[in-house]
Amino acid sequence: MSSLNVHTRSETIDMLLPNLNTVALLITLFLCSQAQAAITLSSTRVVFEGNKKEASVTVRNLGTDERLIQSWLDSDLPGMSSASIPFAITPPLAHMAGQSRQILRILYKGVGVPTDKESVFWLNVQEIPKTAEGENILQLAVRQRIKFFYRPTGLPGTAKEAPEVLTWTIEGRNLIIKNPTAYYVTLTDIHIKSADYTSAPINNFMLAPGDTKYLDIPGLPRTSSMTLTTGSIDDFGAKNVYSTSLSTTPTHLKPLQP
């Protein structure tokens, strides 16, 4: 028996396969197991407001079989282990009956993160598969991974306004994006257009508080009449679309009316 993690966040899985028949068999098993995955989360991100005692997310078991789930937080920051993250999830392990739900509560220890800007972590919820009987059974442990933000009280501005505070500047073939806010801003589907030019789309990335991003745009024309459109993901996981005119002078996004 072998076990394989499948993540909602895109990750590359490298496997050494002996022949095409094995490839076909593994794909079939993968699709069948994926179709049986029944654990869902109530949101695509969690925001812990600093004036609250806790944050929560609801896990639902849409299937009829019993499930065991394991939940934890981790971070992409260098040197920060799961043990050093100043938040705790309760319950870390939960047994779920079929057609049931489980509320995961996230508690803050009170210290350990900046108070002048947001912090971001990853919330992981993984289904632990039951031990299968028989030999040569491929089991898939389906893991869902969503962003978890801690937002201290008293931050200037609001997270909703943050995309419109970013500055956008063209310098040579570089697109320079500055985030002077205390909030994380997730951008998606950046396009630059002029009369005879359309850039390749630039997909999702997150701009940290106070961060500057330099994007090399091949073939960027030397013209003063370029328009940029982009989406920004809000606290509810919705995509809001913005636009701005680009030049060597910093500009700001404006909401693009539907």
Summary of the structure (lengths in Angstrom):
residues: 258
radius of gyration: 22.0
end to end distance: 51.5
largest distance: 67.4
contacts: 690
relative contact order: 0.16
helix: 9%
strand: 47%
